[in-house]
């Protein structure tokens, strides 16, 4: 679980950097990966 949280936070910070730099494609990819980590964290918590 801890590794999922760390990966989520890493993608969150990189998404913010991409947004600030105007790199929209990379920003959207980071958002998709954040969503995947959030789903995994929810699944781990529910089990």
N, C-alpha and C positions, 0 to 999 in steps of 0.2 A: 504494500500500500504506500509506503514511504517513497518508493521509487516512482510510483505513478504521480504523486503530488509534486515531486521534484521535477519530473518531466513536464508536467502541466505548467508549473511556474516558469520553467525555462522557455517553453513555447509562448507563454503569455508575454514575457519580456521581449522576446524576439519579435513577436507580432507588433508590439508597441513601437519598436525600433523601425520595423518595416513601414508602418503607417506614417511615422514621422519623416522617413526618407522618401515617401511617395511610391514605394515599390508595392503596387496593389496586388499583383499576382502572388508574390511571396507572402504578403499579408493574409490573403484569403487562404492560402495553403496552411499557414500557421493556425488560422482560426479553425480549419477543418481538423487539424491534428489536436488542437485543444479540445474540440468537441468529442473526439474519439477517446482521449484520456479521461474526460469528464464522465462519459458513458461507462468506461471501465471502472472508474472509482465508484460510481453508483452501483454497479453490479457487484463489486467486492463488498461494499457496505451492506447490500441487501442479503447477501448469502452468509 
